[in-house]
Amino acid sequence: MLPFARVTILGLGLIGSSIARGIRQHMPSVRVTGYDADPAVRETAVAIELCDDVADSAGTSVIDADLVILCVPVGAMGAVAAEFAADLPAEAIVSDVGSSKLSVIEAVREALPNATFIPAHPVAGTENSGPTAGFASLFHHRWCIVTPPEGSDPLAVERVSEFWRRLGANVELMEPGHHDRVLAVTSHLPHLIAYTIVGTASDLEEVTQSEVIKYSAGGFRDFTRIAASDPTMWRDVFLNNREAVLDMLQRFTEDLTALQRAIRWGKGDELFELFSRTRAIRRSIIDQGQDDARPDFGRSHE
């Protein structure tokens, strides 16, 4: 039996459109209604037949839903939830896809004090955005972290978990605050570093007559992929998970200072030990199927 029969997706970007495509592929009998605040996005969604129906307001989109998924930047969750609060069916479950949780739970609870809210975070994505960027296999063999607040209905938690399993994801339950700290180091800090490195290179590029771009090796090229991610989404992530991000950034700064000292004083054994440790972590990620072990990440060079 399917966990939900009528799903509403608010926000039809990469994640929202991928959910819609995933439902069509894995749960074709489920009716999908979409909504996006941008009229151009709604027009595109209609043109590509992304959903069974594309509503012209948030309230209209949720009228007969039994699952409502907020696929908007984390800073907008509360405002969007408030838009459909008056039209939300009492029995509907509300969820989201944000990569910070404590701030989202607070904002959604304020907008929907009586709703059943089961947050979730699919740890998947690309640097692309928009309704045409999504694809049904985005969540296949990727983790979706479900972060129910204390006291959540176990049946509602299981229904949301089963929904993500049907989309091909591996599901893990995690306490919301712990989630925010884990993601601060595994996702948020790497993005912050990528934005910084690419920004620094951009400044240098003016001095070096475009050589930074022309001679980009794999390391810098991969940073640019991360740094091409949606700016609105990541601005909101850093502001809404600021305490965990700042904590991890402080730890990183201390480790970077130690690395500077090792280089300055020629401590080769210290550098080798660090690089050996980080290489083992990379191998573990590949062993767990979270990345491609082929040369150059499986990129085609034809």
MOJODA-V203606 format. One record per pair of residues at least 12 apart in sequence whose C-alpha atoms are under 10 Angstrom apart, sorted by the first residue. I is the first residue (numbers start at 1). GAP is how many residues later the second one is. Records with the same first field share a line. If there is no record, write none. Layout:
I=GAP, GAP
This chain:
2=25, 27, 28, 157, 160, 161, 164
3=24, 27, 63, 64, 153, 155, 156, 157, 158, 159, 160, 161, 163
4=23, 25, 26, 27, 61, 62, 63, 88, 89, 155, 156, 158, 159
5=22, 23, 24, 25, 26, 27, 59, 60, 61, 62
6=23, 24, 25, 26, 27, 56, 58, 59, 60, 61, 62, 86
7=12, 13, 16, 23, 24, 25, 26, 27, 54, 55, 57, 58, 59, 60, 61, 62, 85, 86, 87
8=12, 23, 24, 25, 26, 27, 43, 45, 46, 47, 50, 53, 54, 55, 56, 57, 58, 59, 60, 61, 62, 86
9=23, 24, 25, 26, 27, 42, 45, 49, 52, 53, 56, 58, 59, 60, 61, 62, 63, 86, 87
10=23, 24, 25, 26, 27, 44, 45, 47, 48, 51, 52, 58, 59, 60, 61, 62, 67, 70, 71, 86
11=23, 24, 25, 26, 27, 30, 31, 47, 58, 59, 60, 61, 62, 69, 119, 120
12=22, 23, 24, 25, 26, 29, 30, 32, 33, 38, 39, 42, 58, 59, 60, 117, 118, 119, 120, 121, 122
13=23, 28, 32, 58, 59, 115, 116, 117, 118, 119, 120, 121
14=57, 111, 112, 113, 114, 115, 116, 117, 118, 119, 120, 121, 124, 216
15=56, 57, 82, 83, 107, 109, 110, 111, 114, 115, 116, 118, 119, 120, 121, 123, 124
16=18, 19, 20, 34, 53, 54, 55, 56, 80, 81, 114, 115, 117, 118, 119
17=17, 28, 33, 34, 54, 112, 113, 114, 115, 116, 117, 118, 119
18=32, 107, 113, 114, 115, 116, 117, 118, 119, 120, 121, 149
19=13, 31, 50, 52, 115, 116, 117, 118, 119, 120, 145, 148
20=12, 13, 14, 30, 31, 32, 111, 114, 115, 116, 147
21=28, 29, 30, 113, 114, 115, 116, 117, 146
22=112, 113, 114, 115, 116, 117, 118, 142, 144, 145, 146
23=28, 113, 140, 141, 143, 144
24=26, 27, 28, 112, 143
25=111, 112, 141, 142
26=110, 111, 140, 141, 142
27=136, 139, 140
30=22
31=20, 21, 22, 34
32=18, 19, 20, 21, 22, 29, 33, 35
33=17, 18, 19, 20, 21, 22, 27, 28, 29, 31, 32, 35
34=12, 16, 17, 18, 19, 20, 21, 22, 23, 24, 27, 28, 34, 35
35=16, 18, 19, 20, 21, 22, 23, 24, 25, 26, 27, 36
36=18, 19, 20, 21, 22, 25, 35, 36, 95
37=19, 20, 21, 35, 43
38=18
39=17
41=89, 90, 91
42=12, 13, 14, 89
44=86, 87, 88
45=85, 86, 87
48=83, 84
50=81, 82, 84
57=26, 27
58=22, 23, 24, 25, 26, 27, 29, 30
59=21, 22, 23, 24, 25, 26, 27, 28, 29
60=23, 24, 27, 28
61=23, 26, 27
62=22, 23, 24, 25, 26, 27, 30
63=21, 23, 24, 25, 26, 29
64=23, 24, 25, 27, 28
65=22, 23, 24, 26, 27, 28, 29
66=22, 23, 24, 25, 26, 27, 28
67=22, 24, 25, 26, 27, 28, 49, 50, 92, 93, 96
68=13, 20, 24, 25, 26, 27, 28, 49
69=24, 25, 26, 27, 28, 48, 49, 50, 51
70=24, 25, 26, 27, 28, 38, 49, 50
71=24, 25, 26, 27
72=24, 25, 26, 160, 161
73=23, 24, 25, 26, 31, 157, 158, 159, 160, 161, 162, 163, 164
74=22, 23, 24, 25, 26, 27, 29, 30, 33, 158, 159, 160, 161, 162, 163, 164, 165, 166, 167
75=23, 25, 28, 29, 32, 157, 158, 159, 160, 161, 162, 163, 164, 165
76=28, 31, 32, 157, 160
77=19, 21, 26, 27, 28, 29, 30, 31, 34
78=25, 26, 27, 28, 29, 30, 31, 32, 33, 34
79=28, 29, 31, 32
80=28, 31
81=13, 26, 27, 28, 29, 30, 31
82=25, 26, 27, 28, 29, 30
83=28
84=27, 28
85=23, 26, 27, 28, 29, 30
86=26
88=24, 27
89=26
90=24, 25, 26
91=24, 25
92=23, 24, 25, 64
93=22, 23, 24, 25, 26, 63, 64, 66, 67
94=14, 18, 21, 22, 23, 24, 25, 62, 66
95=13, 21, 22, 23, 24, 25, 26, 51, 52, 53, 65
96=12, 21, 22, 23, 24, 25, 26, 50
97=22, 23, 24, 25, 26, 47, 48, 49
98=21, 22, 23, 24, 25, 135, 138, 139
99=20, 21, 22, 23, 24, 46, 80, 81, 84, 85, 88, 89, 134, 135, 137, 138, 139, 141, 142
100=19, 20, 21, 76, 77, 79, 80, 81, 83, 84, 88, 136, 137, 138, 139, 140, 141, 142, 144
101=18, 19, 20, 45, 46, 47, 48, 74, 75, 76, 77, 78, 79, 136, 139, 140
102=17, 45, 47, 73, 74, 75, 76, 77, 78, 138, 139
103=73, 74, 77, 134, 136, 137, 138, 139
104=15, 72, 136, 137
105=12, 13, 14, 42, 43, 44, 71
116=36, 37, 40, 41
117=30, 31, 32, 35, 36, 39, 40
118=28, 29, 30, 31, 34, 35, 38, 39, 40, 41, 42, 43
119=26, 27, 28, 29, 30, 38, 41, 57
120=24, 25, 26, 27, 28, 37, 40, 41, 44, 51, 52, 53, 54, 56
121=22, 23, 24, 25, 26, 43, 50, 51, 58
122=16, 17, 20, 21, 22, 23, 24, 42, 47, 48, 49
123=15, 16, 19, 20, 21, 22, 46, 47, 60, 64
124=14, 15, 16, 17, 18, 19, 20, 45
125=13, 14, 17, 104
126=12, 99, 100, 102, 103, 104
127=97, 98, 99, 100, 101, 102, 103
128=97, 100, 101, 102
129=99, 100, 101
130=100
136=31, 32
137=30, 31, 32
138=29, 30, 31
139=25, 26, 27, 28, 29, 30, 31
140=24, 25, 26, 27, 28, 29, 30
141=24, 26, 27, 28, 29, 30, 147, 148, 149
142=25, 26, 27, 28, 29, 147, 148, 149
143=21, 22, 25, 26, 27, 28, 29, 147
144=17, 20, 21, 24, 25, 26, 27, 28, 29
145=16, 19, 24, 25, 26, 27, 28, 29, 30, 31, 34
146=12, 14, 15, 18, 25, 26, 27, 28, 29, 30, 33
147=25, 26, 27, 28, 29, 30, 31, 32
148=12, 25, 26, 27, 28
149=25, 26, 27, 28
150=25, 26
157=16
161=12
177=64, 67
178=66
179=65
180=60, 61, 62, 63, 64, 65
181=60, 62, 63, 64, 66, 67
182=62, 63, 66
183=58, 61, 62
184=53, 54, 57, 58, 59, 60, 61, 62, 63, 64, 65
185=59, 60, 62, 63, 64, 66, 67
186=62
187=58
188=46, 49, 50, 53, 54, 56, 57, 60, 61
189=49, 55, 56, 57, 59, 60, 63
190=33, 36, 37, 59
191=32, 33, 34, 35, 36, 37, 38, 43, 47
192=34, 35, 42, 43, 46, 53, 57
193=30, 33, 34, 56, 59
194=26, 28, 29, 30, 31, 32, 33, 34
195=28, 29, 30, 31, 32, 33, 34
196=27, 31
197=23, 26, 27, 30
198=14, 22, 23, 25, 26, 27, 28, 29, 30
199=25, 28
201=12, 19
218=78
258=12
259=12, 15
